[in-house]
Amino acid sequence: MVVSAGEQESAQAQQALAKLCQAYWYPLYVFVRRQGQGPEDAQDLVQGFFARLIEKNYVADAQREKGRFRSFLLLALKRYMAKEWEAANRQKRGGGKEIISIDEQTTEMRYKSEPADEMTPEKAFERQWALTLLQQVLDRLSVEFNTAGKAKLFEELKVFLNGEKGGSYAEVGAKLRMSESAIKVNVHRLRLRYRELLRLEIANTVDSPESIKDEIGNLFAALS
C-alpha cells in the first residue's frame, strides 16, 4: 500500500494514500495533543502535515528507507513540527486545503473521553495505532458478513473476538436458532478470518513478510 501511495500518477495511488491518511489521522492527532497542543492547533497541524506529505511525496521516501510505515510517519511529523509548523501555521489547514474531511468536535470529544494515563506521546500514538488497526479489521469483517447476508450472525459472534461480555455458545445459538456446535464452528472460522485480515492489514505497511510477526507482537504490546 505504501509503495502504491508513493506512485502519484495513478488512481490506485490516490486511493492508497487516502486510506493511509484516514488510518493515521487520529493516532497522529493523539500524539500532537499529548505534546501539549490545543485542539484547534492539533487539527491544523495534522492537516498541514498531510498537505506537506502529499505535496512533497514524502511517502516515496518510505519506500527507500524501508521499515515500518508508522515509525517513518511519526518521525516525519516530528521533523515537520520542529522545522515547518511555525511557518505553516500562518495558513490554516495546510494552506487552505482540507486534506482529510474530519468532524473537529467529535475528534476532540473522542480524545477527552479516553481514560487519563501517564503515557508518553509516543506510547499514546502506538496504542492508538493498534486500536485503529484492530477496528479496521473488524470493519472489513463486518463488510464481508453484510455482503454475504450474515450481518446478524456477525453482530452476535464478534463478542468472541474482542473480549466483550456476551452469552455462551449455547445462548447465542438459541438467539440465532442454531446449535451450539454450529456456533463453535462459526466462531472458529471467524477467528481464523480475523487473524488472516489482521496479517493483511499489517502487511500493507511493513517492508517484508518476515516483519509481520514482529509487528503483531508490537501491536499487542502497545495494548498491554
N, C-alpha and C positions, 0 to 999 in steps of 0.2 A: 504493500500500500504506500509506503514511504517513497519507494522508487517511482511508482506511478505519479504520486503527487509532485515529484520534482520535475516531471516532464510537462512543462507548462502548456504546450501547444494542443494537447488532446482534451476531449470532453471527459475521458476517463480520469485524467489528471485533476481536473477541476472537481470532479465528484470525490476523488480520494482525498484531496486537500480539504474540501468542505467537511468530510466526515472526521478527519483528524482534528480540525479546528473545533468542531462541535464537541468531540470527545474530551479534549483537553482544556476547553474554556473554563469550566468550573474548578478543576484542580488547580489551574494557574491563578484563578481568582482567589481561591483559598490561600495560596502561597503569598500573594500580594497583600491580602488583608492581614495575614499573620506578620507581615513585615511592618505593619503599623499604618498602612494607607487607609483612608476612609473609603466608604462605599463608592462614591462618585469617582474619586481618583483611581480606585482599583479597576472600576469598569472601563474608564478611559484608557488606563494603562494597558490593560489586556487587549482592548480593541486596537490600540495603537501598535502594540507588539505584533498582532496578527497582520495588520496592514503592512508593516515593515517586512515581516516574514514572507508575505506574498510578493510584495514589490521587488525585493532583492532575491527572491527564490532561495532563501536560506535552506529550504528543505532539500535542495540538491546537495548541499554540504553534508547533510546527514548520511547520504549515500556513500560519500567518500570517507567520512570519519568512522562509519560503522557503529556497532554497539547498540545500546537501547535508545529508541527514539525519545522516550520520556526524559532520559538523562540529558540528551542533546538539547531538547526543547527547554528544559529548566535552565541549563547553562546559558542558552541564547537569551532567555528572558532576563537573567541576572545581568548579562552584558548590556542589554537594552536599557534596563533600569539604571545602571551605573553611568552610561555614556550618553544616552539619547533621550531619556524620558523628559528631562527638563525642557529641551528644545521642542520635542514633540507635543508637550502639554500645552503649548501655545495654540495648537489647533486640536480641538477636541475630536475624539473618536477617529483617530488616525487620519487627520487632515480633512475631516468632513465626510469620510466614507465609513459607513457602518458595515464592518466585515462580517459580523455574526449578529443575527437578529436575536435579541435577548429581552427578557422581561426583568428590568432592573430591580423592581420592588420584590419580585418573587425570589430573585437571586440572593438578595441581602437577607430576606426573611429565612431562606433556607440556611444561609450561613449562621444566622443568630440562633436558629433552632437546634443547632448541633451542640452536644454536650461540651461543657468547658473542660479544657485539659491543658497540660503544660507542654504539648508537643512543639518542637521547633517548626518554623515554616516549611523546611524540607520534609520533615516527617509528616506534617499535615498534608502536603502535596502528595506524598507517596500513598497515604491512606485514602485520599480522595480519588487518586488514580485507580486504586484497587477496587473501590466501591463502584466507580463509574464503569470499569471493565466488567465486573460481575453483573451490573444492571444491563449492559449491552448484550451479554449472553442470554439473560432472562428475556430480554425484549425479542431477540432472534428466535428463541424457543417459542415464545408466545405467538409470533407471526406464523411459524411453522404449524403450530397446532390450530390456529384460527383458519389458516388456508386449507387444512385437512378437515375442517368442520368439527374440531375437537376442543373448542375453547373451554367448555365447561370441565372437561377432563383435566386440562392443564391447570385451571384455577384450583381444583381440588388437590392435585398432586404436587404442585410446586412447593407446598409446605414441607415436603420431604427433602427438598433441596436446600432451602435457606435457613433451616432451623426454627422456623415459626412454630408456635404451638398449634397443633391440629389433632384431628382424631386418629384413631388406629386404622390399620388397613381395613379391618372389618367394618368400622364406622363409615369410612369413606366409600367402601364398596356398597354399603346399604344405601347411601345417598345417591350413588350413580347406578344402582341396580346391577352391580357387578359382583362376582365372587371375590373373596379375599385373595385367593391365588391369582386371579386376573389382575387385581390391583398391584400385587407384588411384582408381577411380570412387567406391568406398565411403568412402575416406579424404577425398576432395574433398567429398562430401556431409556427412560427419561434421564437417569443419571449418566448412562453411557453417552447419550447425545449431548448432555450438558458438558461433560469432560471434553468431548470432541470439539464443540463450539468454543470452549474456553481456549483450547490449544490453537484453534484457528484465529481467534481474536488476538492472542498474544503473538502468533506468527506474523501478523501484519506489521509489527513494529520492532522486531528484532532481526539481526543480520544473518542468523543461521538456525537450522533446526536444532542444533545442539544447545542453543540458548533458551529454548522454550522451557525445559525442565527447571533451569535456574530461575527463570522469570516467574514461573508458577510458585516456586519457593519464596521469591521476593514478595509476590502478591500476598500470600498468606502471612508472611512475617509482618507486612505493613498493616494487616488487620488484627494481629495478635495484641 
